[in-house]
Amino acid sequence: MRCAVRARRCEKLTGSGEAPSRPRVQHCLPSKPRRQRRDPRGAQSMHSKSQHAVVATVLALSAGTVQAATVSALMAVSATVPSSCSIAAGNLAFGNVNPKAQTDVSTTLTVTCTANLAYSVTMDAGQHYDAARSLRSMVDGNGGKLRYHIFKNAEASGQWGDNDFARTYNTGSSLAFTGTGAAQNIPVFGRIAVSSNNDLVVAPGAYSDQVLVTINY
């Protein structure tokens, strides 16, 4: 603010003949604002600080989205399904029979083999094989004998034996199948024939035998 001091002289007669002096009046005029000069170095500094702030913000945001480094490897997975079979044999029970008449009965083998596994079922000659007639026979423990047959089908067109494996009963051969992974029921047919026993005197009594059934795979 600029101030100017002005003095005016007024003549007024007074008793002394002198004009009293007037106090000086001080006039203050508003001063024009000074135009501030921008420091180019300050502007550059502000611009640099702004750039640094932007870069810091970008880096901070990027740090939250960067994924961790990874490495990979192949894990070998393996398993072995072995070939296997199991079997359960039902009893071939003729019951009460007339040795001078034909008697037919049947039973079932239950076989479970691995899926797609080829196997063959054989039957041996039994514990009381009659070599003279090449037939299986049951005995009563007193020297009595009762001959019988085991067939692969109800038509009695082929005896069941093992002449292609162990060869204990060469009158019959094995029967082939393919496993399914589930239980398979295989029928077995037995017969007491008149012609097989017409030369025997069969006394009353309980006759029995045991036949070994084998799965070959």
ZABAVO-125421 format. One record per residue: x, y, z of N, C-alpha, C, O in turn. Coordinates in pm, whole numbers, plus 32768, in hexadecimal, padded with zeros to 4 digits. Example, Ala and Ser with C-alpha at 12.3 -4.5 7.8 and 13.67 -1.06 7.14 Angstrom:
BEGIN
R   n.X   n.Y   n.Z  ca.X  ca.Y  ca.Z   c.X   c.Y   c.Z   o.X   o.Y   o.Z
R  8527  7DC7  830C  84CE  7E3E  830C  8528  7EB6  830C  8590  7EB4  834E
R  8505  7F1F  82C4  8557  7F96  82CA  850A  8003  8313  853D  8072  8324
//
This chain:
BEGIN
R   n.X   n.Y   n.Z  ca.X  ca.Y  ca.Z   c.X   c.Y   c.Z   o.X   o.Y   o.Z
R  8055  7F8A  8000  8000  8000  8000  805A  807C  8000  80BC  8087  804A
R  8034  80D8  7FA9  8082  8155  7FA2  8038  81C5  7FED  7FBE  81D3  7FE2
R  8080  820E  8033  8046  827E  8080  8084  8304  8051  80FC  8310  803C
R  802F  8363  8042  805F  83EB  801A  8037  8451  8085  7FC7  8451  80B8
R  808B  849E  80A0  8070  8506  8106  8062  858A  80BE  80BF  85B4  8079
R  7FF3  85CB  80CD  7FDD  864E  808F  7FCA  86BA  80FD  7F8F  86A0  8166
R  7FFB  872C  80E2  7FED  879C  8142  7FAC  8811  80FC  7FD6  883C  8091
R  7F47  8840  8139  7F08  88B8  8103  7F0F  8925  816E  7F08  890F  81E7
R  7F1D  8995  8139  7F27  8A09  8194  7EA5  8A58  818C  7E7D  8A83  8120
R  7E64  8A69  81FC  7DE8  8AB9  8200  7E01  8B38  8252  7E36  8B34  82C2
R  7DDD  8B9F  821C  7DEE  8C1F  8263  7D6C  8C41  82A6  7D04  8C4E  8266
R  7D74  8C4F  8320  7D02  8C79  8370  7D35  8CD2  83DE  7D93  8CB4  8426
R  7CF6  8D3A  83E5  7D24  8D9B  8447  7CFB  8D6E  84CE  7C8B  8D42  84E8
R  7D5A  8D7B  8520  7D41  8D5D  85AD  7D6E  8DD4  85FC  7D9B  8E39  85C7
R  7D62  8DC5  8672  7D8B  8E33  86C6  7E1D  8E51  86BB  7E45  8EC4  86D0
R  7E69  8DF6  869D  7EF9  8E0A  8696  7F22  8E39  860E  7F95  8E61  85F9
R  7EC5  8E34  85B2  7EE8  8E5C  8529  7F29  8DEF  84DB  7F4E  8E00  8467
R  7F37  8D80  851D  7F76  8D0E  84D4  7F0D  8CA3  84BA  7EB9  8C84  850F
R  7F14  8C70  844A  7EB6  8C03  842A  7EE5  8B83  846C  7F58  8B59  845F
R  7E89  8B4A  84B1  7EB5  8ACD  84F5  7ED8  8A62  848E  7E9B  8A55  8424
R  7F36  8A1C  84B2  7F62  89B2  8455  7F03  8939  845D  7ED3  8914  84C8
R  7EEB  88FF  83EA  7E91  8889  83E5  7EE5  880A  83E9  7F52  87FF  83B1
R  7EAB  87B1  842B  7EF9  8732  8430  7F04  86F3  83A7  7EAA  86FC  8353
R  7F72  86B7  8396  7F88  8673  8315  7F29  85FB  8308  7F17  85AA  8363
R  7EF1  85F5  8293  7E95  8583  8276  7EE2  851B  8227  7F22  8537  81C1
R  7ED8  84A8  8258  7F21  8437  8215  7EBD  83E8  81C1  7E5D  83AF  81F5
R  7ED4  83E5  8142  7E7E  839A  80E6  7EC6  831B  80BA  7F38  831D  808B
R  7E82  82AF  80CC  7EBE  822D  80A2  7E70  81F5  802E  7DF7  81E1  8038
R  7EB1  81DD  7FC5  7E75  81A0  7F4E  7E9C  810C  7F46  7F0D  80E6  7F63
R  7E3D  80BD  7F1F  7E61  802C  7F13  7ECA  8017  7EAA  7EC6  8051  7E3D
R  7F27  7FC6  7ECB  7F94  7FAB  7E6C  7F6F  7F39  7E10  7F25  7EDE  7E38
R  7F9E  7F3C  7D99  7F86  7ED0  7D38  7FD3  7E53  7D61  8048  7E57  7D87
R  7F8C  7DE4  7D57  7FD3  7D67  7D7C  8046  7D4B  7D1D  803C  7D5B  7CA3
R  80AF  7D22  7D59  8122  7D00  7D06  810D  7C79  7CC0  80DE  7C1A  7D00
R  812C  7C6E  7C44  8125  7BF0  7BF8  819A  7B99  7C1F  820F  7BBC  7C0D
R  8174  7B25  7C56  81DE  7ACA  7C82  8217  7A80  7C0B  81CE  7A51  7BB4
R  8293  7A77  7C0A  82D8  7A2F  7B9D  82E8  799D  7BC6  8315  797D  7C34
R  82C3  7946  7B69  82CE  78B6  7B81  835E  7888  7B70  83A5  78AB  7B11
R  8383  783A  7BCF  8409  7802  7BC8  8403  7783  7B72  83C7  7720  7B9A
R  8441  7786  7AFD  843B  770F  7AA6  8474  7693  7AE9  844A  7623  7ACC
R  84D0  76A7  7B41  8508  7631  7B85  84A1  75F4  7BE3  849C  757A  7BF2
R  844C  7649  7C21  83E3  7615  7C79  837B  75C9  7C2B  8349  7562  7C59
R  8357  75FA  7BB3  82F5  75B4  7B5F  8328  752C  7B36  82E0  74C8  7B3A
R  83A6  752A  7B10  83E0  74A8  7AEA  83DF  744A  7B61  83C7  73D2  7B52
R  83FC  7481  7BD9  83FF  742D  7C50  8375  73F3  7C6D  8367  737E  7C8E
R  830C  7448  7C5F  8285  7418  7C76  825F  73AD  7C10  8223  7348  7C34
R  8284  73C3  7B92  8265  7361  7B29  82AC  72DD  7B44  8273  7271  7B30
R  8328  72E6  7B72  8374  726C  7B91  8335  7221  7C05  832C  71A6  7C03
R  8307  726D  7C6B  82C8  722C  7CDD  8247  71E7  7CB3  8227  717B  7CE4
R  81FC  7226  7C58  817F  71E9  7C29  819C  7167  7BDF  8156  7103  7BF2
R  8203  7168  7B8B  8228  70EF  7B43  824E  707F  7BA3  8226  700C  7B91
R  829C  70A2  7C09  82C5  703D  7C6C  824E  7004  7CB5  8249  6F8C  7CD1
R  81ED  705A  7CD4  8175  702A  7D1B  8126  6FCA  7CC4  80F4  6F65  7CF6
R  811A  6FE8  7C41  80D1  6F90  7BE5  8117  6F09  7BD8  80D7  6EA0  7BDB
R  819B  6F0F  7BC9  81E8  6E93  7BBD  81DA  6E3F  7C3A  81CA  6DC5  7C30
R  81DF  6E7C  7CAF  81D3  6E33  7D2D  814A  6DF2  7D39  813D  6D82  7D69
R  80E2  6E3B  7D0B  805A  6E03  7D10  804D  6D8B  7CB4  8013  6D25  7CDA
R  8083  6D96  7C3A  807D  6D26  7BDB  80C6  6CAD  7C10  8096  6C3C  7C04
R  813A  6CC2  7C4B  8187  6C54  7C83  813B  6C12  7CF5  813D  6B97  7D03
R  80FA  6C63  7D47  80AF  6C2B  7DB8  803B  6BD7  7D87  8022  6B6B  7DBD
R  7FF4  6C08  7D20  7F85  6BB9  7CE9  7FB6  6B3B  7CA4  7F78  6AD2  7CAF
R  8027  6B46  7C5D  805D  6AD2  7C17  808B  6A67  7C78  807F  69F0  7C59
R  80BE  6A8D  7CE9  80F2  6A2B  7D4B  8084  69CF  7D7B  809F  695C  7D9E
R  8006  6A00  7D7D  7F98  69AC  7DAC  7F69  6948  7D46  7F26  68E7  7D6B
R  7F88  695A  7CC5  7F59  6900  7C5C  7FC5  68A4  7C24  7FA5  6849  7BD6
R  803F  68B7  7C49  80AA  6862  7C15  80A0  67D6  7C53  809B  67C9  7CCE
R  809C  676E  7BFF  8093  66E3  7C30  811D  66AF  7C56  8184  66D8  7C22
R  8117  664F  7CB7  8195  6612  7CE0  81CA  65B7  7C72  817D  6583  7C22
R  8248  65A3  7C6E  8287  6549  7C0C  8260  64B8  7C29  824E  6494  7C9D
R  8252  6466  7BC1  822B  63D9  7BD2  828B  637D  7B88  82CA  63A5  7B27
R  8294  6302  7BB9  82DD  6298  7B74  8285  621D  7B71  8231  620B  7BCA
R  8294  61C8  7B0F  823D  6152  7AFE  828F  60D5  7AE7  8302  60D9  7ABC
R  8250  6064  7B07  828D  5FE1  7AED  821E  5F7C  7AD6  81B1  5F8B  7B0E
R  8237  5F16  7A86  81D7  5EAD  7A6D  81E2  5E41  7AD8  8250  5E13  7AF7
R  8171  5E19  7B10  816C  5DAE  7B74  8139  5D2F  7B31  80C9  5D2D  7AFD
R  8188  5CC8  7B33  8161  5C49  7AF5  80F9  5C02  7B4D  810A  5BF8  7BC7
R  808F  5BD3  7B0F  8026  5B88  7B55  8019  5B00  7B11  800A  5AF9  7A97
R  801D  5A96  7B5E  8017  5A10  7B23  7FCC  59AE  7B7D  7FC1  59C3  7BF6
R  7F9A  5947  7B42  7F56  58DC  7B8C  7F5A  585F  7B36  7F62  5866  7ABC
R  7F53  57EC  7B77  7F54  576D  7B31  7EDB  571B  7B5C  7EC3  5709  7BD4
R  7E91  56EB  7AFB  7E20  5691  7B17  7E4E  5604  7AF5  7E59  55E2  7A7F
R  7E67  55B2  7B58  7E99  552B  7B3C  7E29  54D0  7B0A  7DB3  54E6  7B27
R  7E50  546C  7ABF  7DF1  5406  7A94  7DCF  53AD  7B0C  7E29  537F  7B53
R  7D51  5398  7B23  7D29  5346  7B95  7CA3  5302  7B7B  7C51  5332  7B2C
R  7C90  5292  7BC0  7C12  5247  7BB6  7BF3  5207  7C3D  7C4C  51EA  7C8C
R  7B74  51F3  7C55  7B49  51A7  7CC9  7AD7  514B  7C9D  7A93  5167  7C3A
R  7AC2  50DD  7CE8  7A5C  507D  7CC3  7A1B  5040  7D3E  7A5C  5028  7DA4
R  799C  5028  7D32  7950  4FDE  7D97  78FE  4F73  7D4E  78BB  4F90  7CEB
R  7904  4EF8  7D7F  78C1  4E89  7D3B  784E  4E54  7D8F  785D  4E36  7E05
R  77DA  4E4A  7D4F  7768  4E0E  7D91  7774  4D75  7D92  77C3  4D3D  7D47
R  7726  4D34  7DE7  7729  4CA1  7DEF  76D5  4C63  7D80  7667  4C91  7D60
R  770B  4BFA  7D46  76C3  4BAD  7CE1  767F  4B38  7D2A  76B9  4ACC  7D3B
R  7605  4B4F  7D54  75C0  4AED  7DAB  7557  4AA1  7D5A  74F6  4ADB  7D29
R  756C  4A1D  7D4C  750D  49CA  7D01  7495  499F  7D57  742B  497C  7D22
R  74A8  49A2  7DD8  743B  4978  7E2F  7425  48E1  7E29  7483  4896  7E10
R  73AB  48B5  7E3E  738A  4827  7E37  7380  47FD  7DA5  7339  483A  7D55
R  73C8  4795  7D83  73CD  476B  7CF6  73B5  46D4  7CEA  73C6  4687  7D49
R  738C  46AE  7C71  7383  4622  7C49  73F5  460B  7BE8  73F1  463F  7B79
R  745B  45BF  7C0F  74CF  45AC  7BB6  74AD  456B  7B31  7501  4569  7AD6
R  7432  4535  7B22  740A  44FA  7AA4  73B1  4558  7A52  7371  4530  79F1
R  73B0  45D8  7A7E  7363  463E  7A35  73B8  46BC  7A2A  7410  46D5  7A7C
R  739D  470A  79C3  73EB  4786  79AE  73BA  47F3  7A0C  7343  4805  7A21
R  741C  483B  7A46  73FE  48AC  7AA0  7452  4924  7A74  74CC  491A  7A6A
R  740F  4995  7A5B  7454  4A11  7A33  7440  4A7E  7A9D  73D1  4A94  7ACD
R  74AC  4ABF  7ABF  74A7  4B31  7B1D  7505  4B9E  7AEA  7551  4B8A  7A8B
R  74FE  4C11  7B2A  7558  4C81  7B05  757E  4CD1  7B80  753E  4CC9  7BE9
R  75E7  4D1E  7B70  7613  4D7B  7BD8  7653  4DF3  7B93  764D  4DFF  7B19
R  7692  4E4B  7BE1  76CA  4EC7  7BA9  7754  4EE2  7BE3  776D  4ED0  7C5B
R  77AD  4F0E  7B8B  782D  4F47  7BB4  781F  4FDF  7BAF  77E7  5015  7B4F
R  7850  5024  7C14  784E  50B7  7C13  78DE  50E6  7C07  7930  50D3  7C61
R  78FA  5124  7B96  7983  514F  7B76  7987  51E6  7B66  7931  5220  7B23
R  79EA  5226  7BA3  79FF  52B6  7B91  7A8F  52CC  7B64  7AEE  52AC  7BAC
R  7A9D  5301  7AEC  7B23  531D  7AB5  7B2A  53AF  7A86  7AC5  53EE  7A69
R  7BA4  53E1  7A80  7BBA  546A  7A50  7B7C  547D  79C7  7B7C  5422  7974
R  7B46  54F4  79AF  7B04  5511  7930  7B60  54F6  78BA  7BD6  5518  78BC
R  7B28  54B7  7853  7B6D  5497  77D5  7BDB  542E  77E4  7C2A  5419  7788
R  7BE1  53ED  7857  7C45  5384  786B  7C11  52FF  7837  7BA7  52D1  7861
R  7C5B  52C3  77DC  7C35  5240  77A7  7C5F  51D4  780A  7CCF  51D6  783D
R  7C05  5176  7824  7C25  5109  7881  7BDD  5089  7857  7B7A  508C  780D
R  7C11  501B  7887  7BD5  4F99  786B  7BBC  4F50  78EE  7C0B  4F5A  794C
R  7B4E  4F06  78F4  7B2B  4EB9  796B  7B3D  4E24  794C  7B05  4DF0  78EC
R  7B8B  4DE2  79A0  7BA1  4D51  798F  7B70  4D05  7A0A  7B61  4D3E  7A76
R  7B56  4C83  79F7  7B31  4C2A  7A65  7B84  4BAB  7A5B  7B93  4B71  79F0
R  7BBA  4B82  7ACE  7C0F  4B0A  7ACA  7BB9  4A8B  7AD1  7B3F  4A91  7ACA
R  7BFD  4A19  7ADE  7BB8  4997  7AD9  7B72  4972  7B5B  7B2C  490E  7B62
R  7B84  49C4  7BC2  7B48  49A3  7C42  7BA2  4948  7C95  7C0B  491C  7C66
R  7B77  492C  7D0D  7BCA  48DD  7D69  7BBA  4845  7D56  7C08  47F7  7D8C
R  7B55  481C  7D0A  7B3C  478C  7CFB  7B29  4768  7C68  7ACA  4725  7C41
R  7B86  4796  7C1A  7B81  477F  7B8A  7B85  46E9  7B6B  7BD8  46A0  7BA1
R  7B2B  46BD  7B13  7B25  4631  7AE9  7B71  4625  7A66  7B39  463A  79FA
R  7BF2  4601  7A6F  7C45  45FA  79F8  7C15  4590  7996  7C29  459F  791E
R  7BD4  4523  79C7  7BA5  44B8  7970  7B3B  44EA  790E  7B37  44BC  789C
R  7AE8  4545  7939  7A7F  457B  78E1  7A9A  460D  78BA  7A4A  464A  7873
R  7B09  4645  78EB  7B2A  46D3  78D2  7AB6  472E  78FA  7A91  478B  78B2
R  7A7E  4710  7970  7A0E  4760  79A2  7A25  4787  7A34  7A69  4742  7A80
R  79EA  47F8  7A57  79EA  4821  7AE4  7989  47C6  7B30  7928  4792  7AF8
R  79A6  47B4  7BB0  794C  4760  7BFF  7945  4790  7C8F  79A2  47CE  7CC3
R  78D6  4772  7CCE  78C3  478A  7D5D  78CE  4706  7DA6  78AF  469C  7D6F
R  78FB  470B  7E21  7909  4690  7E6F  78BE  46A0  7EF3  78A0  470E  7F1F
R  78A0  462C  7F30  7855  462D  7FAE  78AA  4610  8028  7876  460C  8098
R  792A  45FB  8017  7982  45DB  8086  7988  4549  80A7  79D7  4520  80FC
R  7936  44F7  8066  7936  4467  807C  795D  441A  7FFE  7946  43A2  7FF2
R  7999  4463  7FA0  79C1  4423  7F23  7958  4431  7EB6  7970  4409  7E44
R  78E6  4468  7ED8  787F  447D  7E72  78A1  44F4  7E18  78E7  4550  7E42
R  786E  44F2  7D9D  7891  4559  7D3A  7815  457F  7CEA  77C1  452B  7CCA
R  780E  45FE  7CCB  77A1  4633  7C78  77DB  4699  7C17  7809  4703  7C41
R  77DA  4678  7B95  7818  46CF  7B30  77B8  4740  7B08  773E  4735  7B10
R  77FA  47AF  7ADC  77AA  4825  7AB2  77F7  4875  7A49  786D  485C  7A31
R  77B3  48D7  7A0C  77EE  492F  79A5  77D6  49C2  79CB  7774  49E4  7A0E
R  7831  4A17  799D  781E  4AA9  79A7  7827  4AE3  791A  7889  4ACF  78D3
R  77BD  4B2C  78F2  77B5  4B64  786B  77B8  4BFD  786E  779B  4C3E  78D2
R  77DD  4C34  77F9  77E7  4CC6  77EA  7760  4D05  77CA  7750  4D7D  77DB
R  7702  4CB8  779D  7680  4CEE  7776  7611  4C89  7794  762A  4C15  77B3
R  7597  4CBB  778C  7523  4C67  77AC  750E  4BF8  7747  74CE  4B94  7767
R  7543  4C08  76CF  7534  4BA1  7667  7595  4B2D  7679  758F  4ACA  7631
R  75EF  4B3A  76DB  7652  4AD2  76F9  76A5  4AAF  767E  76C1  4A3B  7661
R  76CD  4B1A  7635  7718  4B04  75BA  77B0  4B08  75CD  77FA  4AEA  7570
R  77DD  4B2B  7642  786D  4B2C  765A  788C  4B24  76EE  7857  4B71  773E
R  78E4  4AC5  7711  7908  4AB8  779F  796C  4B24  77C6  79BD  4B53  7776
R  7964  4B4A  7845  79BC  4BB2  7879  7A34  4B6F  78B9  7A26  4B1E  7915
R  7AAC  4B91  7889  7B26  4B54  78BD  7B99  4BB5  78BA  7B88  4C2E  78C9
R  7C12  4B7E  78A6  7C8A  4BD2  78A3  7CF4  4B9B  7844  7D6C  4BAB  785C
R  7CC6  4B5B  77D8  7D28  4B1F  777E  7D7E  4B85  7734  7DE1  4B60  76F5
R  7D5B  4C05  773A  7DAB  4C6E  76FB  7DFE  4CBB  7762  7E3D  4D1F  7741
R  7DFF  4C8B  77E1  7E4E  4CCA  784B  7E96  4C5E  789C  7F00  4C2E  7873
R  7E5E  4C3A  790E  7EA3  4BDB  7967  7E9B  4B4A  7935  7EED  4AF7  795B
R  7E3A  4B2E  78E3  7E29  4AAA  78A5  7E16  4A3A  790E  7E50  49CE  7902
R  7DC5  4A57  7970  7DA1  49EC  79CE  7D21  49A5  79A2  7D08  4932  79C6
R  7CCF  49EC  7952  7C54  49B2  791D  7C4D  49CF  7887  7C16  4A34  785B
R  7C87  4973  783C  7C95  4989  77AC  7C15  4975  775D  7C10  4992  76E5
R  7BAD  4945  779F  7B2E  4932  7759  7AE9  49B7  773F  7A95  49C0  76E6
R  7B0D  4A1D  778B  7ACE  4AA1  7779  7B35  4B10  7772  7BA9  4AFC  7794
R  7B08  4B84  7747  7B60  4BF9  7738  7B2A  4C6F  7787  7AC1  4C67  77C7
R  7B74  4CDC  7781  7B4F  4D55  77CC  7AE4  4DA4  7783  7ABE  4D84  7712
R  7AB3  4E0D  77C6  7A52  4E67  7789  7A86  4EF6  779B  7AAF  4F1C  7809
R  7A84  4F46  772E  7AC1  4FCC  772E  7A59  5039  7744  79E6  502E  7719
R  7A85  50A3  778A  7A30  5116  77A6  7A84  5195  77A3  7AFE  5190  7797
R  7A40  5207  77AF  7A83  528A  77BB  7A4A  52D3  7834  79D0  52DE  7844
R  7AA2  5304  7888  7A77  5348  7902  7A32  53CC  78E6  7A4D  540D  7881
R  79DA  53F2  7940  7991  5471  7935  79B0  54CF  79AA  7985  5542  79A9
R  79F9  549F  7A0C  7A0E  54EC  7A85  79A2  54D4  7AEC  79AF  54FD  7B60
R  7937  5492  7AC3  78C8  5471  7B1D  78BA  53D9  7B24  78F9  5390  7AD8
R  7868  53AB  7B80  7854  531B  7B91  780B  52E1  7B17  77AA  531A  7AE6
R  783D  526F  7AE9  77FF  5227  7A79  77D3  519D  7AAB  7821  5153  7AE7
R  7756  517D  7A90  7721  50FA  7AB7  772C  5098  7A43  76F4  50AE  79D7
R  7776  502D  7A5A  778F  4FCA  79F1  7749  4F47  7A18  7769  4F0D  7A80
R  76ED  4F19  79C7  76A5  4E9E  79EA  76F8  4E20  79D4  774B  4E1A  7979
R  76E1  4DBF  7A28  7723  4D3B  7A20  76B5  4CD0  7A20  7656  4CD9  7A6E
R  76C2  4C6C  79CA  765A  4C05  79BB  7693  4B7B  79DC  76FA  4B52  79A6
R  764F  4B35  7A34  767A  4AAE  7A5B  7614  4A45  7A31  759C  4A60  7A27
R  7647  49CE  7A18  75EF  4960  79EF  7622  48DB  7A24  769A  48BE  7A20
R  75C5  4889  7A56  75E0  47FC  7A72  7598  47AD  7A05  751D  47AF  79FB
R  75E7  4769  79B4  75AF  4722  7941  75A7  468C  795C  75FD  4653  799E
R  753E  464E  7927  752B  45BD  793B  75A0  4571  78FD  75D2  4510  7938
R  75CA  459C  7889  7634  4553  7843  76B9  4558  788C  770E  4501  7879
R  76CA  45BC  78DE  7748  45CA  7925  7752  456C  799D  77BF  4551  79D0
R  76E1  453B  79CA  76E0  44EB  7A45  769F  4461  7A32  7685  441B  7A94
R  7685  443B  79B7  763F  43BD  79A1  7692  4343  79C4  765D  42D4  79CF
R  7713  4356  79D6  7768  42E5  79FB  7781  42E1  7A92  77CB  428C  7AC4
R  7743  4340  7ADA  775C  434A  7B6A  76E3  431A  7BBA  766F  4325  7B91
R  7705  42E6  7C2E  769E  42CB  7C91  76AB  4339  7CF8  7707  4339  7D4A
R  764F  4397  7CF3  7658  440F  7D49  7604  43F5  7DC6  758A  43E8  7DC0
R  7648  43EE  7E33  7604  43D7  7EB3  75CD  4459  7EE9  7600  44C4  7EC7
R  7566  4452  7F3C  7533  44CD  7F7A  759F  450E  7FD0  75F3  44C9  800A
R  759C  4591  7FD7  75FF  45D8  8028  7610  4668  7FF7  75D0  4690  7F96
R  7665  46B3  803A  7684  473E  8016  7706  4741  7FC7  776F  4719  7FF9
R  76FE  476F  7F4C  7771  4773  7EF3  779C  4805  7EDF  774A  4861  7EDA
R  781F  4816  7ED3  7852  489F  7EC2  78D8  48A0  7E79  791D  483B  7E6D
R  78F9  4917  7E48  7978  492F  7E04  7996  49C5  7E0E  793F  4A14  7E32
R  7A0E  49EB  7DEE  7A34  4A78  7DE6  7A81  4A90  7D66  7ADD  4A44  7D44
R  7A5C  4AF9  7D1F  7A9C  4B1F  7CA0  7ADC  4BA8  7CB1  7A9F  4C06  7CE4
R  7B58  4BB1  7C84  7BA0  4C30  7C8E  7B81  4C86  7C13  7B9C  4C5F  7BA1
R  7B48  4CFB  7C2C  7B27  4D5B  7BC0  7B92  4DC8  7BC2  7BAE  4E04  7C2A
R  7BCD  4DE1  7B4D  7C3E  4E40  7B44  7C23  4EA9  7ADB  7BEE  4E8B  7A70
R  7C49  4F26  7AFA  7C45  4F92  7A98  7CD1  4FA9  7A64  7D2E  4FBB  7AB3
R  7CE3  4FA7  79E4  7D63  4FBD  79A2  7D5E  5043  7957  7D09  5055  7900
R  7DB8  50A0  7979  7DB8  5124  7937  7E45  515B  792A  7E58  51C8  78F5
//
